[in-house]
Amino acid sequence: MFVKISEMMQEYDLEIDDVRWYLACQQADLLLGYRDDKRELIRLIWSGALEGALYDMEERFIGELQSWLDRGTRDEVQVRGVLREVVSCREKRYIAE
């Protein structure tokens, strides 16, 4: 029996907006890492790589999780671990840091 990511997301009460928030948090951490390398950040923006990473990021992320399961490169436990990270990030969404 194939497990569907959409069903797992329902189990965790996750919506696409939660996934988008999680990915935005990850992207923010990545961009903040360029703090001391302004030139590389400029290159990332200029080249379109940043735009490419942001375009449909949530659909690609969900598709990648499904692909992991379908190909057997990750098991259900590992994918559920990723979804729990999304849940954890959602829970912190409205807490001031």
C-alpha positions as CSV (number, residue, x, y, z in Angstrom):
1,M,0.0,0.0,0.0
2,F,1.4,3.4,-1.0
3,V,1.2,6.1,1.6
4,K,0.2,9.5,0.3
5,I,1.8,12.7,1.6
6,S,-1.6,14.5,1.4
7,E,-3.1,11.9,3.8
8,M,-0.1,12.3,6.2
9,M,-0.5,16.0,6.1
10,Q,-4.2,15.6,7.1
11,E,-3.1,13.4,10.0
12,Y,-0.9,16.3,11.2
13,D,-3.5,18.9,10.4
14,L,-1.1,20.6,8.0
15,E,-2.0,22.9,5.2
16,I,0.0,24.1,2.3
17,D,0.4,27.4,4.1
18,D,2.1,25.6,7.0
19,V,4.5,24.0,4.5
20,R,5.1,27.4,2.9
21,W,5.9,29.0,6.3
22,Y,8.3,26.1,7.1
23,L,10.1,26.5,3.9
24,A,10.2,30.3,4.3
25,C,11.9,29.8,7.7
26,Q,14.5,27.5,6.1
27,Q,15.1,30.0,3.3
28,A,15.5,32.9,5.8
29,D,18.1,30.9,7.7
30,L,20.0,30.2,4.5
31,L,19.9,33.9,3.5
32,L,21.0,35.1,6.9
33,G,24.0,32.8,6.4
34,Y,25.2,35.2,3.7
35,R,25.5,38.0,6.3
36,D,29.3,38.0,5.9
37,D,29.3,37.2,2.1
38,K,27.3,40.0,0.5
39,R,28.8,39.3,-2.9
40,E,27.6,35.7,-2.9
41,L,24.1,36.8,-1.8
42,I,24.1,39.3,-4.7
43,R,25.1,36.6,-7.1
44,L,22.3,34.3,-5.7
45,I,19.7,37.0,-6.3
46,W,21.2,38.2,-9.7
47,S,21.4,34.7,-11.1
48,G,17.8,33.9,-10.6
49,A,18.7,31.0,-8.3
50,L,16.8,32.5,-5.4
51,E,13.8,33.1,-7.6
52,G,14.0,29.5,-8.7
53,A,14.2,28.2,-5.2
54,L,11.2,30.2,-4.1
55,Y,9.0,29.4,-7.2
56,D,6.4,26.7,-6.2
57,M,8.6,25.7,-3.3
58,E,5.8,24.1,-1.3
59,E,4.5,22.0,-4.2
60,R,8.0,20.9,-5.1
61,F,8.7,20.0,-1.4
62,I,5.5,17.9,-1.1
63,G,6.3,16.3,-4.4
64,E,9.8,15.5,-3.2
65,L,8.5,13.9,0.0
66,Q,6.1,11.8,-2.0
67,S,8.9,10.8,-4.4
68,W,11.0,9.7,-1.4
69,L,8.3,7.3,-0.3
70,D,7.5,6.1,-3.8
71,R,11.1,5.3,-4.7
72,G,11.8,3.9,-1.2
73,T,14.8,6.3,-0.6
74,R,13.2,7.3,2.7
75,D,10.7,5.4,4.8
76,E,7.5,6.6,6.4
77,V,9.1,7.2,9.7
78,Q,11.7,9.6,8.2
79,V,9.0,11.5,6.2
80,R,6.8,11.8,9.3
81,G,9.9,13.3,11.1
82,V,10.0,16.0,8.4
83,L,6.3,16.7,8.8
84,R,6.8,17.0,12.6
85,E,9.4,19.6,11.9
86,V,6.8,21.5,9.8
87,V,4.3,21.2,12.7
88,S,6.9,22.5,15.2
89,C,7.7,25.4,12.9
90,R,3.9,26.2,12.6
91,E,3.6,26.2,16.4
92,K,6.3,28.8,16.6
93,R,4.8,31.0,13.9
94,Y,3.1,33.5,16.2
95,I,5.6,33.4,19.0
96,A,7.9,36.4,18.9
97,E,11.6,35.5,18.7
